[in-house]
Amino acid sequence: MATESVTPGRRDSMGLSGATLPRWGIPAVIVATILLTAALVAWTPIQGTAGTVLTAAVTYLVLQTVASSVVEGRRRATDRFVTSLIVTAFVVGVAPLVSVLWTVVENGLELINQEFLTHSLRNIGPTETGGGIYHGIIGTLEQALMTSLISIPIALLVAVYLVEYGGGKRLARYVTFFVDVMTGIPSIVAGLFIFTVWILIFGFQRAGFPACLALAILMIPTVVRSTEEILRLVPNDLREASFALGVPRWRTILKVVVPTGLPGIVTGVMLGVARVIGETAPLLLLVGFTTNINWNLFSGPQATLPTIIYDQASRPSDAAVARAWGAALVLIIIVMILNFIARAIAGLTRVR
């Protein structure tokens, strides 16, 4: 927020006329906040970093609002107060994310090397150092790819139906209702459903593919909802222009609607992938865990990065816990790389 002095009768950058706080106003409020917070921490039972930061934030809001109200009037004081609340909410929302990323990088970076990325945990005891997560990277990428191949076509077709063909039909209302319900399904419930159908009823063995089916149940509603909202944002003028040229509806959808909304669709797909790539419960239930490399999604247990994190973090060994931190960092890096690739694809295919 601007703090420059403005003479009475002039307008500042916000378009408000009248006096404003001088240049030294906000720095003075900050200094007063630090002194008053230190006094409160020393003379009251306030303890800990969280309590100190909260006290400083409240103190700053109060002092800034009072100073602005006295000098600038109620309108600018209200504007400064709301702006400070918005900035505070942003900091509160970002701080946990930054803290998590910093903790993972700090604990896992030292373990990232060629051996860790190209070897498995076969014949590595829980208290031994060495080994790697190569088998988990293979399992994670294979299952993410198979889940995407199952989920994306279904989700896109459902979203296209809801936007282009639903039109208030009863079936469209039912589909929307069930998609909303599926969005809140816990991952363990999806895993239990596939376990019952795939293993108990049909008698197939535990493997990576049934885990992909459970992950698809979790991914489909996310992609459907995001794609539906993006397709609704495509201007109707584009559809009407295509229809006026005699282009059939299905071709209009393929050549006009989907390409126009493709960047947003890709973003929604990546949200779905990020939603399922870190799931653990369905994998433990349907595919199990192994320290060996398994390329086959349809046979035998297969490790993934989430199951490696779960397995290693539960072992009473500093070496195992360190491997869990390293696997967590690699998982975050994979998600970031997939997002960069998706954004690049969306940028190259953007309709101009």
C-alpha positions in Angstrom: 0.0 0.0 0.0 1.3 3.4 -0.9 2.6 5.5 2.0 3.7 8.7 0.2 2.6 12.0 1.6 -0.3 13.6 -0.4 -1.3 17.2 0.2 -5.0 17.7 1.1 -7.3 17.9 -1.9 -4.9 15.7 -4.0 -5.7 12.1 -4.9 -3.3 9.2 -4.1 -2.7 6.0 -6.1 -6.0 4.5 -4.8 -8.1 7.5 -6.1 -8.8 8.7 -2.6 -8.4 12.3 -1.8 -7.2 13.9 1.5 -4.2 13.5 3.8 -2.3 10.3 4.0 0.3 8.9 6.4 3.8 10.3 5.9 6.6 8.3 4.5 7.8 7.4 8.0 4.3 6.4 9.2 4.4 2.7 8.4 8.0 2.2 9.5 7.1 3.9 12.8 4.1 1.6 13.2 6.4 -1.4 12.6 8.9 -0.2 15.2 6.1 0.4 17.7 4.8 -3.1 17.0 8.2 -4.7 17.7 8.6 -2.8 20.9 5.1 -3.5 22.1 5.2 -7.2 21.2 8.5 -7.6 23.1 6.9 -6.0 26.1 3.9 -8.2 25.9 6.0 -11.3 25.5 8.1 -10.3 28.5 5.3 -9.3 30.8 2.5 -11.8 29.9 2.3 -15.6 29.6 2.7 -15.4 25.8 5.3 -18.0 24.8 6.6 -19.7 21.6 7.1 -18.5 18.1 3.5 -19.0 17.1 2.3 -16.9 20.0 4.8 -14.1 19.4 4.0 -13.9 15.7 0.2 -13.9 16.4 0.7 -11.1 19.0 2.8 -9.1 16.6 0.2 -9.4 13.8 -2.7 -8.3 16.0 -0.6 -5.5 17.4 0.4 -4.2 14.0 -3.2 -4.3 12.7 -4.4 -2.4 15.7 -1.7 0.3 15.6 -1.9 0.7 11.8 -5.7 1.1 12.0 -5.6 3.6 14.8 -2.8 5.7 13.1 -4.6 5.6 9.8 -7.9 6.5 11.3 -6.5 9.5 13.1 -4.5 10.9 10.2 -6.4 9.7 7.1 -9.9 9.1 8.2 -12.2 6.1 8.4 -12.2 5.2 4.7 -8.5 4.8 4.3 -8.2 3.2 7.7 -10.7 0.6 6.6 -8.9 0.1 3.3 -5.6 -0.4 5.0 -7.1 -2.8 7.6 -8.7 -5.0 4.9 -5.6 -5.0 2.8 -3.5 -6.1 5.8 -6.0 -8.9 6.5 -5.7 -10.1 2.9 -1.9 -10.1 3.0 -2.0 -11.8 6.4 -4.3 -14.5 5.0 -1.9 -15.0 2.1 1.1 -15.4 4.4 -0.8 -17.8 6.6 -1.7 -19.9 3.6 1.7 -19.9 2.1 3.8 -20.4 5.3 2.8 -24.1 5.8 3.6 -24.9 2.2 7.0 -23.2 2.4 7.7 -24.9 5.7 6.8 -28.3 4.3 9.0 -27.8 1.2 11.9 -26.5 3.2 11.7 -29.4 5.7 11.6 -32.0 2.9 14.5 -30.4 1.0 16.6 -30.0 4.1 16.2 -33.6 5.2 16.1 -35.3 1.7 18.6 -33.3 -0.4 21.7 -34.9 1.1 20.5 -38.3 0.1 19.9 -37.6 -3.6 22.7 -39.1 -5.7 23.1 -41.5 -8.6 23.0 -44.6 -6.4 19.8 -43.5 -4.7 18.1 -42.9 -8.0 19.4 -46.0 -9.8 19.3 -48.8 -7.2 16.5 -50.6 -5.3 16.2 -51.6 -1.6 16.8 -55.3 -2.4 19.0 -56.9 0.3 19.2 -53.6 2.2 18.4 -54.1 5.9 16.4 -51.5 7.9 19.5 -50.4 9.8 21.8 -50.4 6.8 22.8 -47.4 4.7 22.7 -47.4 0.9 20.1 -48.6 -1.4 17.8 -46.5 -3.5 14.2 -45.9 -4.8 14.6 -46.8 -8.4 11.9 -49.5 -8.0 9.5 -46.9 -6.5 10.1 -44.4 -9.3 9.2 -47.1 -11.8 6.0 -48.1 -10.0 4.9 -44.5 -9.4 5.4 -43.5 -13.1 3.8 -46.6 -14.4 0.7 -46.4 -12.2 0.3 -42.7 -12.8 0.5 -43.3 -16.6 -2.0 -46.2 -16.4 -4.4 -44.2 -14.1 -4.3 -41.3 -16.5 -5.0 -43.5 -19.5 -8.1 -44.8 -17.7 -9.3 -41.6 -16.2 -8.7 -38.9 -18.7 -10.9 -40.2 -21.6 -13.7 -41.0 -19.3 -13.5 -37.7 -17.4 -13.3 -35.7 -20.7 -16.3 -37.5 -22.2 -18.4 -37.0 -19.1 -17.5 -33.3 -18.9 -18.3 -32.8 -22.6 -21.7 -34.5 -22.1 -22.6 -32.3 -19.1 -21.7 -29.1 -20.9 -22.6 -29.7 -24.5 -25.4 -32.3 -24.3 -26.8 -32.2 -20.8 -28.8 -29.1 -21.0 -30.8 -29.6 -17.9 -31.6 -33.3 -18.6 -32.4 -35.6 -15.7 -29.4 -37.8 -16.6 -27.1 -34.8 -16.5 -28.4 -33.9 -13.0 -27.8 -37.5 -11.8 -24.3 -37.5 -13.2 -23.4 -34.2 -11.6 -24.7 -35.4 -8.3 -22.6 -38.6 -8.4 -19.5 -36.8 -9.5 -19.9 -34.5 -6.5 -20.3 -37.5 -4.2 -17.3 -39.2 -5.7 -15.2 -36.1 -5.1 -15.4 -36.7 -1.4 -14.8 -40.4 -1.3 -11.9 -41.4 1.0 -9.1 -43.1 -0.8 -9.3 -46.2 1.4 -13.0 -46.6 0.5 -12.1 -46.7 -3.2 -9.3 -49.2 -2.5 -11.7 -51.4 -0.5 -14.2 -51.4 -3.3 -11.7 -52.5 -5.9 -10.3 -55.0 -3.5 -13.7 -56.5 -3.0 -14.5 -56.6 -6.8 -11.1 -57.4 -8.2 -9.7 -59.9 -5.6 -12.6 -61.3 -3.6 -15.2 -61.6 -6.3 -13.2 -62.2 -9.5 -10.3 -63.8 -7.8 -7.5 -61.9 -9.5 -4.2 -61.4 -7.6 -2.9 -58.2 -6.1 -0.9 -56.1 -8.6 -0.4 -52.6 -9.8 -3.4 -52.6 -12.2 -6.1 -52.9 -9.6 -4.4 -50.1 -7.7 -4.7 -48.0 -10.9 -8.4 -48.7 -10.9 -8.8 -47.4 -7.4 -6.8 -44.3 -8.2 -8.9 -43.7 -11.3 -12.0 -43.6 -9.1 -10.3 -40.8 -7.2 -9.0 -38.9 -10.2 -12.1 -39.0 -12.5 -14.3 -36.6 -10.4 -11.5 -34.1 -10.1 -10.9 -33.9 -13.8 -14.6 -33.9 -14.6 -15.3 -30.9 -12.4 -12.3 -28.9 -13.6 -12.9 -29.7 -17.2 -16.6 -28.9 -16.9 -15.9 -25.5 -15.5 -13.3 -24.7 -18.3 -15.7 -25.8 -21.1 -18.4 -23.6 -19.7 -16.0 -20.6 -20.0 -15.7 -21.1 -23.7 -17.7 -18.3 -25.3 -20.9 -19.4 -27.0 -20.1 -17.1 -29.9 -17.5 -19.6 -31.0 -20.0 -22.4 -31.0 -22.6 -20.4 -32.8 -20.1 -19.3 -35.5 -19.1 -22.9 -36.1 -22.8 -24.0 -36.3 -23.5 -21.1 -38.7 -20.9 -22.5 -41.1 -22.7 -25.8 -41.1 -20.2 -27.7 -38.9 -21.8 -30.5 -36.9 -21.8 -30.4 -33.1 -19.3 -33.2 -32.6 -16.8 -31.5 -34.9 -17.3 -28.2 -33.3 -16.5 -29.8 -29.9 -13.3 -31.4 -31.3 -12.1 -28.5 -33.4 -13.3 -25.4 -31.5 -14.5 -26.0 -27.9 -11.8 -28.4 -26.7 -8.8 -26.6 -28.3 -10.0 -23.3 -26.8 -10.2 -24.8 -23.3 -7.2 -27.0 -23.7 -4.8 -25.1 -21.3 -7.4 -25.2 -18.5 -8.1 -28.9 -19.3 -4.5 -29.8 -19.0 -4.3 -27.9 -15.7 -7.3 -29.9 -14.4 -5.7 -33.1 -15.5 -2.5 -32.3 -13.6 -4.6 -31.5 -10.5 -6.0 -35.0 -10.8 -2.6 -36.6 -11.3 -1.3 -34.7 -8.3 -4.3 -35.8 -6.3 -3.6 -39.5 -6.8 0.2 -39.8 -7.3 0.8 -39.4 -3.5 -2.0 -41.8 -2.4 -0.8 -44.7 -0.1 -3.8 -46.5 1.4 -5.2 -48.0 -1.8 -1.7 -49.1 -2.8 -1.0 -50.9 0.4 -4.3 -52.7 0.1 -4.2 -53.6 -3.5 -0.6 -53.9 -4.6 1.5 -54.3 -1.4 5.1 -53.5 -1.1 8.4 -55.0 -2.4 12.0 -54.1 -2.4 12.5 -55.7 -5.9 12.1 -54.0 -9.3 8.8 -55.0 -10.9 8.0 -53.6 -14.3 4.7 -55.6 -14.7 1.6 -53.8 -13.6 -0.5 -57.0 -13.9 1.6 -59.4 -11.8 3.0 -59.3 -8.3 3.6 -56.6 -5.8 5.0 -53.3 -7.0 6.7 -50.5 -4.9 5.8 -46.9 -5.3 7.3 -43.8 -3.8 4.4 -43.3 -1.3 4.7 -46.9 -0.1 8.5 -46.6 0.2 8.0 -43.5 2.3 5.5 -45.3 4.5 7.7 -48.4 4.9 10.9 -46.6 5.6 9.4 -44.0 7.9 7.9 -46.7 10.1 11.3 -48.4 10.7 13.2 -47.6 13.9 16.4 -46.5 12.0 17.9 -43.2 11.1 19.1 -44.6 7.8 15.5 -45.7 6.9 14.0 -42.4 7.9 16.5 -40.6 5.8 15.5 -42.7 2.8 11.9 -41.8 3.4 12.8 -38.1 3.3 14.7 -38.7 0.1 11.8 -40.5 -1.5 9.5 -37.7 -0.4 11.7 -35.1 -2.1 11.9 -37.1 -5.3 8.1 -37.4 -5.3 7.7 -33.7 -5.0 10.2 -33.2 -7.9 8.3 -35.6 -10.1 5.0 -33.7 -9.5 6.8 -30.4 -10.3 8.3 -31.8 -13.5 4.9 -33.2 -14.6 3.4 -29.7 -14.0 6.1 -28.0 -16.0 5.5 -30.4 -18.9 1.8 -29.9 -18.8 2.2 -26.1 -18.8 4.5 -26.4 -21.8 2.1 -28.6 -23.7 -0.8 -26.2 -22.8 1.3 -23.2 -24.0 2.2 -24.9 -27.3 -1.3 -25.9 -28.1 -3.0 -22.7 -27.0 -5.4 -21.3 -29.6 -4.4 -17.8 -30.6 
